[in-house]
Amino acid sequence: MKEEFKIIIIGSREFDNYQYFCKKCDRLLSDKKLTHNITIITGNHGNTDKFAQCYAFSKNYNIIIEKADYEQHPKDAMYFRNKKIINEYKPNGCIAFNLNNSKGTKNMINLCKIYNIQIREIKLTNNKNK
């Protein structure tokens, strides 16, 4: 039985190039999928989260969708959610699609650095990346 590899996939809400998203994820996960069962951890708000969900289903990967609780934390929900993802799921890595230095994406990148979680930040200059 393969070991589980838990990967956070997050990014800017405005990112809208699903084809590019899939190309990058395929490349970054190509070796891991041979030796591990992949579990994608993502949010439920914005394009990148939706892309991660569709990608997980298309690849038959496990998926964990962690919603931000805007009722309990109206102004800081995404920060609480990001911290919960790190503490509760103990991810092995993170792929971050960063367009326009999104606050939530940068927060997750910083958390991954603090907790020594391997991160691949894809800095996007626009939505038409190769």
C-alpha positions in Angstrom: 0.0 0.0 0.0 1.3 3.5 -0.9 2.0 6.1 1.6 -0.2 9.2 1.6 1.2 12.5 0.3 -0.9 15.5 1.4 -0.4 18.6 -0.7 -2.1 22.0 -0.2 -3.1 23.7 -3.5 -4.0 27.3 -3.0 -3.8 30.5 -4.9 -5.2 33.8 -5.9 -9.0 34.0 -6.5 -8.6 35.8 -9.8 -6.3 33.2 -11.5 -8.4 31.8 -14.4 -6.1 29.6 -16.5 -7.2 26.0 -15.7 -5.1 24.5 -18.5 -1.9 26.1 -17.1 -2.9 25.1 -13.6 -3.2 21.4 -14.7 0.1 21.5 -16.6 1.9 22.8 -13.5 0.3 20.4 -11.1 1.0 17.4 -13.4 4.6 18.4 -13.6 5.0 19.0 -9.9 3.2 15.8 -8.8 4.4 13.4 -11.6 7.0 11.6 -9.4 4.9 11.6 -6.2 1.9 9.9 -7.8 4.0 6.9 -8.7 5.0 6.3 -5.1 2.2 7.8 -3.0 -1.5 8.2 -2.8 -2.1 12.0 -3.3 -4.5 14.0 -1.2 -5.2 17.5 -2.2 -6.1 20.0 0.5 -7.8 23.2 -0.7 -10.3 25.9 0.2 -13.7 26.6 -1.3 -13.4 30.2 -2.4 -12.2 31.4 -5.7 -10.9 30.0 -9.0 -7.7 28.3 -7.7 -9.7 26.4 -5.1 -12.2 25.3 -7.7 -9.4 24.3 -10.0 -7.8 22.1 -7.3 -11.1 20.4 -6.7 -11.7 19.6 -10.4 -8.1 18.5 -10.8 -8.3 16.1 -7.8 -11.5 14.6 -9.2 -10.1 14.3 -12.7 -7.0 12.5 -11.4 -8.9 10.3 -8.8 -6.9 11.9 -6.0 -8.3 12.3 -2.5 -9.6 15.7 -1.7 -10.1 17.7 1.5 -12.0 21.0 1.1 -11.6 23.3 4.1 -14.0 26.2 4.1 -13.2 29.5 5.8 -15.7 30.3 8.5 -16.7 33.9 7.8 -19.5 33.8 10.4 -17.1 33.1 13.3 -14.2 35.1 11.9 -15.7 37.8 9.6 -12.4 39.6 8.8 -9.8 36.9 9.3 -11.5 33.7 8.2 -8.9 32.8 5.6 -6.1 33.1 8.1 -7.8 30.9 10.6 -8.6 28.4 7.9 -4.9 28.4 6.7 -3.7 27.7 10.2 -6.2 25.0 10.6 -5.1 23.3 7.4 -1.5 23.3 8.7 -2.3 22.1 12.2 -5.0 19.6 11.5 -3.9 17.9 8.3 -0.1 18.0 8.6 0.6 18.5 4.9 3.8 17.4 3.2 3.9 20.2 0.7 2.1 23.2 -0.9 1.6 24.5 -4.4 0.8 28.2 -4.4 -0.5 30.0 -7.5 0.3 33.6 -6.6 -1.3 36.3 -8.8 -1.0 39.9 -7.6 0.5 38.9 -4.2 -2.8 37.8 -2.8 -3.0 38.2 1.0 -4.4 34.8 1.7 -1.9 33.1 -0.6 1.0 35.0 1.0 -0.2 34.0 4.4 -0.2 30.3 3.5 3.3 30.6 2.0 4.5 32.2 5.2 2.9 29.5 7.3 4.5 26.8 5.2 7.9 28.4 5.7 7.4 28.6 9.5 6.3 25.0 9.7 9.1 23.8 7.3 6.6 22.5 4.7 8.0 22.2 1.2 6.5 24.9 -1.0 6.4 25.6 -4.7 5.3 29.1 -5.4 4.2 29.8 -8.9 4.4 33.6 -9.4 1.8 34.6 -12.0 2.2 37.8 -13.9 -1.2 37.6 -15.6 -3.8 35.0 -16.3 -2.4 34.1 -19.7 0.7 32.2 -18.4 2.1 29.7 -20.9 
